[in-house]
């Protein structure tokens, strides 16, 4: 049996020549489990395909290798390209059986996946290790027979059986027979792209929470399964010679939740170079902040060695500061005032010039108003946060937000669109299948809160970008430049609406006519703000809902410096919340 996997993607940062390898490690996880529970098998595994330049190229490689099984991962950022690859493979070969899996599959409506991806012979939803192993054993005997597995074939409803590490023999990700191949793949990527290659790693799986925006809340992973601790350290010891000069990304949903994580973090910082370790605020706060202090201390050597080539940080994944919004999305109570004290204390004692703390918010969450966004940014400024990530709400098929009742209740709709991540020629938007799209943009579905006007939505984004422009002086600058910001937001809104009319798609990015290129929203903001915004204020008129009232409110609280910004803002905006 010959198996070809397609699970990873390569993203290059043109400024730093930084390479990220996303999801390619799935290949090693899956194969390692397979070989552990099914030893001495005669399966042939072709090298995973995650480094390619066009769908035509990867289709040619697949057809030349002529596998029996094509196993493909579908995620938010790659399902468009991977779908096209599978379509072309199916057009040219009926022999190859196409099995798909990944978070882009809807586990609540199995048959909808076959309508969306008609080339599919079989799908795996949820965890794939055990399901794929059992599926292959059955396939060898009787063809695809999926009953009792978290798999399905056309016309058949699937069944989910949650994977638990504890239920299976320990299996090594990057050891044993896969070690040499992993080393060869890593050496190849480092030589071709950069010395900095980012690999994911997983110490636990699952999440005990049910946040509406997240597919971890689907029930597929509604508990935490731990990998064997001794096995983790054995693997990492084996990896050290390879990854000493390489960035290692921790891929756990709740790293910091378990008592053992503190010890593991110390080991990672001292032996393997970590980057963007994703700690979540819903974990145990005393341990969480203790780990952050440790991380700040231990990354000093990392920064001295690699400087601007890396960006070690951890994340305060708040998503919103509004209590009613957190309740609506079933986010655990975050006790923002307590977090404020801890963050302030951290900044007072931190030792690195580099700011390792990143605050994360999501746009368009239920019950949020523009006033709430202003409040969130002033709060971030008041505690010293210097790095803010403000994300559009991406639609995940297995999230609670997929429930139509939820969306109707909070007046939220799904918008199909394209998100621009790097500069891209306009005509490339019509050639999404001919380029590695995720280097410049990706096509996806987004959720929008219809209680916000288009102007308010763009303005909130402008404010978030403006915050990162000069976070320490955000409140002062806001008072001086509020008029400019309104002009900028309205110009961007008009451009986006025109683009949608011309392109027939919602495109979160802006078009520069002179250069005939699409730019990320942030790029346009900086360019517009730095070149001629004051002149445009005099020449252009705009209609911003409640503009005058908002402007007066913001200026009012800014003119009273004796009161804490958050307290003053709340008093001024309370009638509108």
C-alpha positions as a printed Julia matrix, in Angstrom:
577×3 Matrix{Float64}:
   0.0    0.0     0.0
   1.45   3.36   -1.07
   0.41   6.49    0.83
   0.93  10.14   -0.08
   0.19  12.87    2.47
  -0.42  16.56    1.87
  -0.64  18.28    5.21
   1.69  21.2     5.56
   2.32  24.61    4.18
   5.33  26.84    3.97
   5.03  30.56    4.68
   7.92  32.87    3.91
   8.36  36.27    5.51
  10.01  38.36    2.83
  11.49  40.84    5.28
  13.3   38.37    7.54
  13.5   35.32    5.25
  11.71  33.51    8.0
  10.13  30.17    7.25
   7.17  28.64    8.98
   6.16  25.06    8.45
   2.54  24.72    9.5
   0.84  21.36    9.98
   3.5   19.37    8.15
   4.21  17.61   11.42
   0.85  15.86   11.14
   2.55  13.47    8.78
   5.05  12.43   11.44
   2.4   12.06   14.15
   0.18   9.9    11.98
   2.86   7.67   10.58
   4.55   7.17   13.94
   1.28   6.02   15.5
   0.58   3.76   12.53
   3.98   2.1    12.71
   3.72   1.69   16.5
   0.35  -0.08   16.59
   0.87  -1.89   13.28
   4.55  -2.94   13.28
   6.22  -4.77   10.42
   3.69  -3.43    7.92
   4.63  -3.22    4.26
   3.21   0.25    3.63
   5.22   2.74    1.57
   4.96   6.35    2.74
   6.03   9.01    0.29
   7.64  12.16    1.7
   5.02  14.66    2.78
   4.33  17.48    0.3
   4.59  20.88    1.96
   7.08  22.7    -0.26
   5.67  23.52   -3.68
   4.93  26.54   -5.87
   1.75  25.69   -7.76
  -1.09  23.21   -7.7
  -0.05  21.95  -11.12
   3.38  21.11   -9.76
   2.08  19.15   -6.78
  -0.52  17.31   -8.91
   2.24  16.19  -11.28
   4.29  14.9    -8.34
   1.33  12.95   -6.96
   0.49  11.37  -10.31
   4.13  10.43  -10.91
   4.37   8.73   -7.51
   1.03   6.97   -8.18
  -0.06   6.32   -4.58
  -2.98   4.13   -3.6
  -4.07   6.64   -0.95
  -3.89  10.44   -1.03
  -4.34  11.73    2.53
  -5.0   15.49    2.7
  -5.42  17.91    5.61
  -8.01  20.7     5.19
  -7.47  23.8     7.32
  -8.66  27.4     7.1
  -5.6   28.61    5.25
  -5.12  25.78    2.78
  -8.47  24.18    1.95
  -8.92  26.24   -1.24
  -5.6   25.11   -2.72
  -5.89  21.57   -1.4
  -9.39  21.28   -2.85
  -8.12  22.26   -6.29
  -5.3   19.73   -6.03
  -7.74  16.96   -5.16
 -10.08  17.98   -8.0
  -7.27  17.77  -10.55
  -6.05  14.44   -9.17
  -9.58  13.03   -9.41
  -9.95  14.28  -12.98
  -6.78  12.46  -14.01
  -6.98   9.33  -11.87
  -9.86   7.26  -10.5
  -7.44   4.75   -9.05
  -6.16   7.02   -6.27
  -8.41   7.0    -3.21
  -8.7   10.47   -1.68
  -9.12  10.69    2.1
  -9.51  14.12    3.67
  -9.38  15.3     7.27
  -8.75  18.38    9.34
 -10.63  21.17   11.13
 -12.3   22.46    7.96
 -14.57  19.38    7.93
 -17.98  19.78    9.53
 -18.38  17.02   12.12
 -21.98  18.05   12.85
 -23.21  17.64    9.27
 -21.19  14.82    7.73
 -22.89  14.75    4.35
 -22.34  18.46    3.76
 -18.62  17.71    3.44
 -19.19  15.43    0.46
 -21.27  18.15   -1.21
 -18.54  20.68   -0.56
 -15.7   18.32   -1.53
 -17.26  15.92   -4.08
 -13.91  14.32   -5.01
 -13.73  12.63   -1.59
 -13.77   8.85   -1.22
 -13.65   8.92    2.57
 -13.28  11.54    5.28
 -11.87  11.5     8.8
 -13.15  14.1    11.23
 -11.61  14.7    14.62
  -8.46  12.83   15.63
  -6.92  10.83   12.84
  -4.34   8.48   14.38
  -6.47   5.54   15.45
  -9.17   6.14   12.85
  -6.75   6.03    9.93
  -5.01   2.91   11.22
  -8.27   0.99   11.59
  -9.6    2.34    8.3
  -6.57   1.0     6.44
  -6.86  -2.44    8.04
 -10.48  -2.63    6.95
  -9.68  -1.27    3.51
  -7.17  -4.04    2.92
  -9.87  -6.62    3.62
 -13.17  -5.18    2.44
 -12.66  -1.7     1.05
 -13.82   1.36    2.96
 -15.93   0.23    5.88
 -16.19   3.04    8.39
 -18.81   1.93   10.9
 -17.61   2.57   14.45
 -14.9    5.0    13.38
 -14.81   8.77   13.18
 -14.84   8.35    9.41
 -17.51   8.43    6.75
 -18.05   7.61    3.08
 -20.69   9.17    0.79
 -24.17   8.3     1.93
 -23.03   7.14    5.34
 -23.23   8.97    8.65
 -20.09   8.85   10.68
 -19.45   8.1    14.3
 -17.01   9.88   16.55
 -14.74   8.12   19.01
 -12.51  10.54   20.91
  -8.81   9.81   20.78
  -6.92   9.58   24.07
  -3.2    9.21   24.38
  -3.75   7.13   27.5
  -5.59   4.46   25.54
  -2.74   3.62   23.18
   0.9    2.54   23.43
   3.32   5.5    23.56
   4.51   6.52   20.13
   7.4    8.78   19.23
   6.9   11.6    16.8
  10.42  12.17   15.61
  12.25   9.07   16.73
  12.71   5.58   15.42
  12.34   5.09   11.68
  11.12   8.65   11.15
  14.07  10.38   12.77
  16.33  10.3     9.69
  13.55  11.5     7.42
  12.63  14.36    9.74
  16.29  15.42    9.94
  16.61  15.29    6.16
  13.42  17.34    5.69
  14.52  19.89    8.26
  18.02  20.22    6.77
  16.52  20.68    3.31
  14.16  23.45    4.44
  16.87  25.24    6.38
  19.25  25.14    3.43
  16.65  26.27    0.91
  14.94  29.01    2.9
  16.57  29.98    6.17
  18.25  28.73    9.3
  15.03  29.48   11.15
  12.42  26.8    10.58
   9.37  26.59   12.8
   7.99  23.15   13.7
   4.9   22.52   15.8
   4.93  20.31   18.85
   2.14  18.93   21.0
   2.32  17.95   24.69
  -1.43  17.67   25.23
  -4.57  17.76   23.13
  -8.02  19.11   23.76
  -9.64  21.9    25.74
 -12.06  21.86   28.69
 -13.78  25.06   27.55
 -16.55  25.8    25.05
 -15.81  29.23   23.56
 -18.2   29.97   20.69
 -15.51  31.08   18.22
 -13.36  27.94   18.61
 -13.72  24.45   17.13
 -12.15  22.93   20.24
 -15.6   23.5    21.74
 -17.29  21.12   19.29
 -17.14  18.16   21.63
 -14.51  16.44   19.5
 -11.82  17.52   21.94
 -13.82  18.6    24.93
 -11.33  17.21   27.41
  -7.57  17.33   27.74
  -5.47  14.26   26.94
  -1.85  14.3    28.11
   1.11  12.78   26.34
   3.45  10.77   28.51
   5.87  13.19   30.2
   8.88  10.86   30.0
   8.23  10.37   26.3
   8.14  14.14   25.76
  11.57  14.67   27.28
  12.96  11.66   25.42
  11.76  13.14   22.14
  13.06  16.61   22.9
  16.45  15.28   23.88
  16.61  13.57   20.52
  15.56  16.75   18.76
  18.08  19.08   20.39
  20.97  18.42   17.96
  18.67  19.18   15.04
  16.65  22.08   16.4
  19.25  23.95   18.4
  19.28  26.66   15.72
  15.63  26.32   14.9
  12.43  27.74   16.31
  10.11  25.28   17.99
   6.47  26.23   18.26
   4.32  24.74   20.97
   0.96  23.74   19.53
  -1.07  22.99   22.67
  -4.43  24.68   23.1
  -3.84  25.23   26.8
  -0.14  25.11   27.5
   0.25  26.36   31.07
  -2.88  24.59   32.3
  -1.07  21.56   33.72
   1.29  21.7    36.72
   4.03  19.97   34.7
   4.08  22.78   32.1
   6.25  25.03   34.25
   9.05  22.45   34.26
   8.6   21.85   30.54
   8.84  25.54   29.72
  12.13  25.8    31.59
  13.48  22.85   29.64
  12.35  24.32   26.3
  13.9   27.7    26.99
  17.2   26.21   28.1
  17.51  23.57   25.39
  15.29  24.35   22.4
  14.48  27.78   21.06
  10.76  28.54   21.55
   8.74  31.22   19.8
   5.21  32.49   20.32
   4.35  30.06   23.04
   0.58  30.31   23.22
  -0.48  30.66   26.81
  -4.12  31.36   27.29
  -5.67  33.48   30.0
  -8.23  30.83   30.86
  -5.48  28.77   32.48
  -4.43  28.97   36.13
  -3.33  32.57   36.54
  -0.72  32.33   39.35
   1.19  29.63   37.48
   0.61  31.41   34.19
   2.26  34.63   35.25
   5.07  32.81   37.01
   5.8   31.08   33.71
   5.72  34.38   31.86
   8.35  35.8    34.18
  10.48  32.69   33.64
  10.08  32.99   29.89
  11.11  36.65   29.96
  14.24  35.75   31.88
  15.23  32.72   29.85
  14.74  34.32   26.43
  17.4   36.96   27.02
  20.07  34.67   25.56
  17.75  33.89   22.68
  17.39  37.56   21.83
  21.12  38.18   22.17
  21.87  35.35   19.73
  19.2   35.94   17.1
  18.06  39.52   17.53
  15.38  40.66   15.12
  15.23  37.32   13.31
  12.86  36.02   15.94
   9.91  37.3    17.9
   9.56  35.4    21.19
   6.28  36.31   22.84
   3.36  34.96   24.78
  -0.25  35.88   24.36
  -2.93  37.31   26.6
  -5.81  35.8    24.65
  -8.58  37.94   26.08
 -10.73  38.24   22.91
 -12.91  40.82   24.68
 -13.01  42.82   27.93
 -16.8   43.11   27.95
 -18.45  40.83   30.49
 -21.7   40.46   28.52
 -19.76  39.46   25.4
 -17.72  36.87   27.28
 -20.91  35.4    28.68
 -22.49  35.29   25.22
 -19.56  33.35   23.73
 -19.24  31.16   26.85
 -15.73  32.36   27.48
 -14.55  31.64   31.04
 -14.65  34.63   33.34
 -11.31  36.37   32.97
 -11.43  38.82   35.87
  -9.87  41.62   33.91
  -9.05  43.75   36.95
  -6.93  40.92   38.34
  -5.15  40.52   35.03
  -4.42  44.24   34.99
  -2.6   43.99   38.3
  -0.54  41.01   37.14
   0.35  42.57   33.79
   1.44  45.81   35.43
   3.58  43.85   37.86
   5.15  41.91   35.01
   6.11  45.06   33.09
   7.59  46.57   36.23
   9.92  43.59   36.74
  10.66  42.39   33.19
  14.31  42.29   32.17
  14.21  42.34   28.37
  13.97  45.44   26.21
  11.93  43.29   23.85
   8.25  43.24   24.78
   7.26  39.56   25.03
   3.6   40.16   25.84
   0.93  40.26   23.15
  -2.73  41.09   23.77
  -5.26  39.36   21.54
  -8.77  40.59   20.7
 -11.39  39.43   18.18
 -13.53  41.75   16.08
 -17.3   41.37   15.62
 -17.98  39.31   18.74
 -21.59  39.51   20.03
 -22.79  42.67   21.78
 -19.58  44.59   21.05
 -19.92  48.25   20.05
 -17.4   50.72   18.76
 -17.31  52.28   22.2
 -16.23  48.94   23.61
 -13.32  48.8    21.18
 -12.16  52.26   22.24
 -12.36  51.19   25.86
 -10.32  48.03   25.24
  -7.52  49.96   23.57
  -7.31  52.57   26.29
  -7.18  49.82   28.88
  -4.34  48.13   27.02
  -2.5   51.45   26.89
  -3.05  52.09   30.59
  -1.32  48.82   31.63
   1.62  49.12   29.24
   0.76  46.55   26.55
   2.77  47.36   23.41
   1.71  44.58   21.02
  -1.93  44.15   20.07
  -3.35  41.49   17.73
  -6.84  42.39   16.51
  -8.27  39.49   14.51
 -11.23  39.23   12.22
 -13.56  36.46   13.37
 -12.87  33.48   11.13
 -15.66  30.97   10.74
 -14.83  27.43   11.89
 -17.34  24.73   10.85
 -17.15  22.91   14.18
 -17.44  25.94   16.42
 -20.62  26.72   18.4
 -20.94  29.82   16.21
 -21.94  27.48   13.38
 -25.29  27.12   15.14
 -27.8   29.19   13.18
 -29.69  29.99   16.38
 -26.54  31.51   17.87
 -25.93  33.69   14.82
 -29.56  34.8    14.6
 -29.65  35.65   18.3
 -26.68  37.97   18.02
 -27.3   39.23   14.46
 -24.16  37.68   13.0
 -23.73  36.51    9.4
 -21.12  34.63    7.37
 -19.13  36.54    4.74
 -17.02  34.83    2.09
 -13.88  36.72    1.38
 -10.13  37.04    0.96
  -7.71  38.22    3.62
  -4.58  39.95    2.35
  -1.45  39.1     4.36
   1.31  40.46    2.09
   1.38  42.71   -0.97
  -0.03  41.0    -4.02
  -0.67  42.02   -7.61
  -4.35  42.58   -8.22
  -4.58  40.02  -11.01
  -3.23  37.36   -8.63
  -6.53  37.47   -6.77
  -8.05  35.83   -9.8
  -5.27  33.26   -9.87
  -5.62  31.84   -6.37
  -5.0   28.32   -7.58
  -1.89  29.13   -9.53
   0.25  30.45   -6.67
   0.98  29.49   -3.11
  -1.81  31.74   -2.05
  -1.13  31.75    1.68
   2.09  33.66    1.18
   0.03  36.7     0.19
  -3.58  36.04    1.03
  -6.03  33.31    1.8
  -9.66  32.74    0.97
 -11.9   31.97    3.91
 -15.23  32.6     5.61
 -15.59  35.34    8.21
 -18.26  36.2    10.76
 -19.52  39.76   11.0
 -21.6   41.4    13.7
 -24.36  43.23   11.86
 -24.92  45.47   14.85
 -21.79  47.3    13.71
 -21.94  49.5    10.64
 -19.31  49.12    7.94
 -17.84  52.45    9.05
 -17.63  51.38   12.67
 -16.02  48.07   11.73
 -13.3   49.75    9.7
 -12.8   52.46   12.29
 -12.23  49.9    15.04
  -9.56  48.29   12.86
  -7.94  51.65   12.22
  -7.79  52.24   15.96
  -6.13  48.86   16.58
  -3.48  49.53   13.93
  -2.99  53.03   15.31
  -2.45  51.53   18.74
   0.46  49.4    17.45
   1.83  52.45   15.62
   2.79  54.0    18.99
   1.22  52.07   21.9
   2.87  54.03   24.7
   1.39  57.3    23.45
  -1.9   55.95   22.1
  -4.18  57.99   24.36
  -2.29  61.24   23.73
  -2.1   60.65   19.98
  -5.78  59.75   19.81
  -6.71  63.16   21.13
  -4.51  64.91   18.56
  -5.42  62.87   15.51
  -9.01  61.72   15.89
 -10.02  63.65   12.79
  -7.33  62.01   10.68
  -8.42  58.6    11.89
 -12.0   59.19   10.79
 -10.81  60.25    7.35
  -8.58  57.21    7.04
 -11.32  54.8     8.1
 -13.82  56.23    5.68
 -11.38  56.11    2.77
 -10.62  52.49    3.51
 -14.33  51.67    3.82
 -15.05  53.22    0.43
 -12.18  51.3    -1.16
 -13.34  48.0     0.31
 -16.88  48.55   -0.96
 -15.63  49.44   -4.45
 -13.39  46.37   -4.47
 -16.29  44.14   -3.56
 -18.3   45.54   -6.47
 -15.46  45.02   -8.95
 -14.05  41.71   -7.7
 -17.33  40.17   -6.56
 -15.73  39.21   -3.24
 -15.18  40.79    0.12
 -11.45  41.52    0.21
  -9.87  42.58    3.51
  -7.11  44.65    2.01
  -6.83  47.76   -0.12
  -5.91  48.43   -3.72
  -3.27  50.97   -4.72
  -4.22  52.09   -8.22
  -0.84  53.64   -9.01
   1.07  50.43   -8.23
  -1.77  48.08   -9.23
  -1.21  46.01   -6.1
  -3.26  44.9    -3.16
  -1.9   45.73    0.28
  -2.73  44.52    3.77
  -4.97  46.87    5.62
  -2.16  47.82    8.04
   0.16  48.85    5.21
  -2.39  51.18    3.69
  -3.13  52.75    7.03
   0.5   53.61    7.67
   1.0   54.98    4.18
  -2.16  57.07    4.27
  -1.49  58.43    7.72
   2.07  59.41    6.94
   1.37  61.03    3.56
  -1.2   63.7     3.25
  -3.95  62.88    5.72
  -4.18  66.5     6.95
  -4.62  67.74    3.38
  -7.35  65.21    2.7
  -9.3   66.36    5.75
  -9.74  69.77    4.12
 -10.65  68.41    0.7
 -12.91  65.48    1.47
 -16.23  65.07    3.23
 -17.4   61.86    4.8
 -20.43  60.49    6.58
 -19.54  58.56    9.72
 -22.5   57.45   11.86
 -22.47  59.3    15.16
 -19.09  60.78   14.24
 -19.56  64.06   16.09
 -20.86  62.37   19.22
 -18.02  59.83   19.27
 -15.41  62.5    18.71
 -16.76  64.64   21.55
 -16.91  61.69   23.92
 -13.36  60.64   23.23
 -12.0   64.15   23.55
 -14.0   64.73   26.7
 -12.45  61.93   28.67
  -9.0   62.61   27.24
  -9.09  66.17   28.57
  -9.38  64.97   32.18
  -5.99  63.37   32.92
  -6.51  63.27   36.68
  -8.85  60.29   36.36
  -7.8   56.79   35.19
  -8.53  56.56   31.45
 -10.67  53.48   31.8
 -12.81  54.92   34.58
 -13.35  58.19   32.76
 -14.18  56.45   29.51
 -16.69  54.16   31.13
 -18.51  57.05   32.76
 -18.69  58.92   29.48
 -19.73  55.96   27.37
 -21.98  54.16   29.83
 -25.23  55.41   28.27
 -24.21  53.82   24.99
 -23.01  50.41   26.22
